[in-house]
Amino acid sequence: METLFWIVHVIVAITVIALVLLQHGKGADMGAAFGGGSSGSLFGATGSANFLSRSTAIVATLFFLTSLGLAYFGLQQHKPAASVLDRTSVPATATQPAAPAQIPGQGNGSKAGDIPQ
């Protein structure tokens, strides 16, 4: 589910960037008045600004909602499988060598001076 939120979030972010770049600034209308030619667009001189600004508002709201969703997923307590630090912490009993079952030279039929091989 979190992966789906990430995918939607990235798509919405790219869409917000594209919509903002498609809009023209407030100073562009002055250029159109003097023959700049930017007033002739698909939706008309004022219709395109309204359509783009509404679309930007809708997509910005989606961006805000996906950001909240990702923040919610980020606050959830995920138990990591195992970290490197968890693997290096060894109990103290495991680092000490285990005592041999029989000590050479005591009760196992060998002589006191024998060296085990």
C-alpha positions in Angstrom: 0.0 0.0 0.0 2.9 2.3 0.8 4.4 1.7 -2.6 1.1 2.7 -4.3 1.2 5.9 -2.3 4.8 6.6 -3.5 3.9 6.0 -7.1 0.8 8.2 -7.0 2.8 10.9 -5.1 5.6 11.0 -7.7 3.0 11.2 -10.6 1.1 13.9 -8.8 4.3 15.9 -8.1 5.3 15.7 -11.8 1.8 16.8 -12.8 2.0 19.8 -10.4 5.3 20.9 -11.9 3.9 20.6 -15.4 0.8 22.5 -14.6 2.7 25.3 -13.0 5.1 25.6 -15.9 2.2 25.6 -18.4 0.6 28.7 -16.8 1.7 32.1 -17.8 2.4 34.8 -15.3 0.4 37.9 -14.7 2.8 39.9 -16.8 2.1 37.8 -19.8 -1.3 39.4 -20.3 0.2 42.8 -20.8 2.3 41.3 -23.7 -0.8 39.9 -25.3 -2.4 43.4 -25.3 0.4 44.7 -27.4 0.3 41.9 -30.0 2.3 39.2 -28.3 0.0 36.5 -29.6 -0.2 34.6 -26.4 -3.9 35.3 -26.0 -5.0 32.8 -28.6 -5.0 29.5 -26.9 -7.1 26.4 -26.8 -9.5 27.6 -24.1 -9.5 31.3 -24.9 -7.6 34.1 -23.3 -9.2 33.9 -19.8 -10.6 30.3 -20.0 -7.1 28.7 -20.0 -6.0 30.5 -16.9 -9.2 29.4 -15.1 -8.9 25.8 -16.3 -5.2 25.5 -15.5 -5.6 27.2 -12.1 -8.4 24.8 -11.2 -6.5 21.8 -12.3 -3.5 23.0 -10.4 -5.6 23.4 -7.2 -7.0 19.9 -7.6 -3.6 18.3 -8.2 -2.1 20.3 -5.4 -4.8 18.9 -3.1 -4.0 15.4 -4.2 -0.3 16.1 -3.5 -1.2 17.3 0.0 -3.3 14.2 0.6 -0.6 11.8 -0.6 2.0 13.6 1.5 -0.3 13.1 4.6 -0.7 9.4 3.6 3.1 9.0 3.4 3.6 10.7 6.7 1.1 8.3 8.2 3.0 5.3 6.8 6.2 6.8 8.1 4.9 7.1 11.7 4.0 3.4 11.7 6.4 1.3 13.8 8.1 -1.1 11.3 10.1 -3.9 12.9 13.2 -4.3 10.8 14.2 -7.8 9.9 17.7 -7.6 11.3 20.3 -4.9 11.2 24.0 -5.2 11.1 24.2 -4.0 14.7 21.9 -6.7 15.9 24.1 -9.4 14.2 27.3 -8.1 15.9 25.9 -8.2 19.4 26.8 -11.7 20.6 25.9 -12.8 24.1 28.9 -13.1 26.5 28.5 -16.8 27.0 28.9 -17.5 23.3 32.3 -15.8 23.1 33.8 -17.9 25.8 35.1 -21.3 24.7 33.1 -24.2 25.9 34.6 -26.4 28.6 35.7 -29.8 27.2 33.7 -32.8 28.3 36.8 -34.6 29.7 40.0 -32.9 30.8 43.0 -34.9 29.4 44.8 -36.8 32.0 42.0 -37.0 34.5 39.8 -40.1 34.6 39.8 -41.0 30.9 42.5 -43.6 30.9 45.4 -41.5 29.8 48.4 -40.7 31.8 49.0 -37.2 33.4 51.9 -36.4 31.1 50.1 -37.3 27.8 49.6 -34.5 25.3 46.3 -34.8 23.5 46.5 -34.9 19.7 
